[in-house]
């Protein structure tokens, strides 16, 4: 029983971690690139702050909605397959029993043990269907609140990440000066975020940290360069 509880906690923790990684990675990168791009085109940090806040608001809602829809899709898919399994257990029970027997056969159990195991499982329709869902289809029952939790986790993580590169522009009036501080702060955050994300997911921490940092830096540099080019062209 203790192992079962531990597995459930680990699964939920993994889901939450995945949401935070998705929200934080985009939150650090997209507003950073936007602020950097505007720094090369405008002379007022006020414009950058307003644009940045608008982007963070829109981005967090869009990312949160994406997480919600993904969670709902997972739930709907599970319910659809569950309904189908109940229907098959009713209509073609012998075929379903044979599928259960094949599972135990692949495990190397003897014919007598296979037969007894199938008989025991088939006594309880709900347990039978749960067995088929897990071991035939590889589907675990999703948390019914998963969609709303995912939306909240991703949205808040995006906001938290987006405020990091934007914060220097709130306190500094000159865009280029604010950009310098933003670059330092965001690069440090990207590095530590990439390090801990990689460590928790089993990837080489240093390599993962450098990869995340380079992606964010390149996105910002590209945005700044494009803004400068258009600024020169217009003037």
NORPE-V678861 format. One record per backbone hydrogen bond with DSSP energy under -1.0 kcal/mol. NH is the residue of the N-H (numbers start at 1). CO is the residue of the C=O. If there is no record, write none. Layout:
# NORPE-V678861
NH,CO  NH,CO
This chain:
# NORPE-V678861
5,1  6,2  7,3  8,4  9,5  10,6  11,7  12,8  13,9  14,10  15,11  16,12  17,13  18,14  19,15  20,16  21,17  22,18  23,19  24,20  25,21  26,22  27,23  28,24  29,25  30,26  33,29  34,30  35,31  36,32  37,33  38,34  39,35  41,38  42,38  48,44  49,45  50,46  51,47  52,48  53,49  54,50  55,51  56,52  57,53  58,54  59,55  60,56  61,57  62,58  63,59  64,60  65,61  66,62  67,63  68,64  69,65  70,66  71,67  72,68  73,69  74,70  75,71  76,72  77,73  78,74  79,75  80,76  81,77  82,78  83,79  84,80  85,81  86,82  87,83  88,84  89,85  90,86  91,87  92,88  96,92  97,93  98,94  99,95  100,96  101,97  102,98  103,99  104,100  105,101  106,102  108,105  109,104  114,110  115,111  116,112  117,113  118,114  119,115  120,116  121,117  122,118  124,121  128,124  129,125  130,126  131,127  132,128  133,129  134,130  135,131  136,132  137,132  139,133  146,143  149,145  150,146  151,147  152,148  153,149  154,150  155,151  156,152  157,153  158,154  159,155  160,156  161,157  162,158  163,159  166,162  167,163  169,166  170,167  172,168  178,174  179,175  180,176  181,177  182,178  183,179  184,180  185,181  186,182  187,183  188,184  189,185  190,186  191,187  192,188  193,189  194,190  195,191  196,192  197,193  198,194  199,195  200,196  201,197  203,198  208,204  209,205  210,206  211,207  212,208  213,209  214,210  215,211  216,212  217,213  218,214  219,215  220,216  221,217  222,218  223,219  224,220  225,221  226,222  227,223  228,224  229,225  230,226  231,227  232,228  233,229  234,230  235,231
